[in-house]
Amino acid sequence: METEGEQLCEAARNGDVVKVKTLIESRADIYFFDSDGLTPLMHAAKLGHTDVVKALLEAGAPWNALSPSNQSAGDFAMDSGHQEAFQVLLNAGVWAEMVLGTIARKTEKDGDSEGDYLEDRVTFSEDKLMDSDSKAVMMAWEKPLMEAHAKAVCSGGGNILNVGFGMGLVDTAIQQYGPATHTIVEAHPQVYERMLCTGWGKKDNVKIIFGRWQEVLSQLESYDGIFFDTYGEYYEDLREFHQHLPKLLKPGGIYSFFNGLCGGNAFFHVVYCHLVSLELENLGYSTQLIHLPVKDCLGEEVWQGVSQKYWQLDTYFLPVCQSIQDSE
């Protein structure tokens, strides 16, 4: 005999919204995973039953539950081309992260991940910068992305700010555009020492500021282009940096950041792209996402020796942000 959870999955597959609502009212388990590891919401999304998707979400079904293949309901809707169901799930995800995500992020931050990273030993090799847990801080495959970021933030010339040196990929690219001034903020002592050893402190137009960006804000000026790419911080830290953009970014200036948000799941990544765009819009900035294919850069050999793949998607969405007044 089928359990109520199994019945709910079947009703979701059939698009039977009346039965779905009846089962929900009788307290069927909306969190139920069937023998294939799928939830009722995943079944409804996969087959494009938008009314069922709405009913399950309204009942509290988790939009971000994952199947054994690391796919959410939104991934199933997206992959199957069910645009209406996808949009409903996208809106649910953005709303949940905007309203509720802050609580989870604040809790997560108590671990002080960046503080741990800054005290950690890092190792440099030709193609990667690694922490002591063999997690990649930065990798050479990112070079074309960093060159594209540099091109964006240097498009107006002038004074450029980069927060987070890492392997120096974006800063090397920025130098090719000959900015009037090039300010680099770097917080890791080993990375900072390596910068000095490799001559960055001797470049005429370069100013290096050592310390966490939160602690050196008083030393920063205003800039024509800004790039942000820190390691060991959370989305909440990116949000906090965005609060300072009105003072840091000159009128007509361009801002960009490394868009690694949820780089292991396509739908979650889309949710966060929308979320950050909305939050920047509330601050008065428009965001254009430039699609850059990266699939060919990411063979298995790239990740050899790395404990965690921080990017698993075929396309990178490069953000180019400017004041809404400037873009009109």
Secondary structure, DSSP 8 states (H G I E B T S, - for coil): ---HHHHHHHHHHHT-HHHHHHHHHTT--TT---TTS--HHHHHHHTT-HHHHHHHHHTT--TT---TTS--HHHHHHHHT-HHHHHHHHHHHHHHHHHTHHHHHHHHHTT-HHHHHHTS--EE-SSEEE-TTS-EEEEGGGHHHHHHHHHHHTTT-SEEEEE--TTSHHHHHHHTT--SEEEEEE--HHHHHHHHHTTGGG-TTEEEEES-GGGSGGG---EEEEEE--SS--HHHHHHHHHTHHHHEEEEEEEEE---TTTT-HHHHHHHHHHHHHHHHHTTEEEEEEEEE-GGG--GGGGTT-S--S---SEEEEEEEEEHHHH-
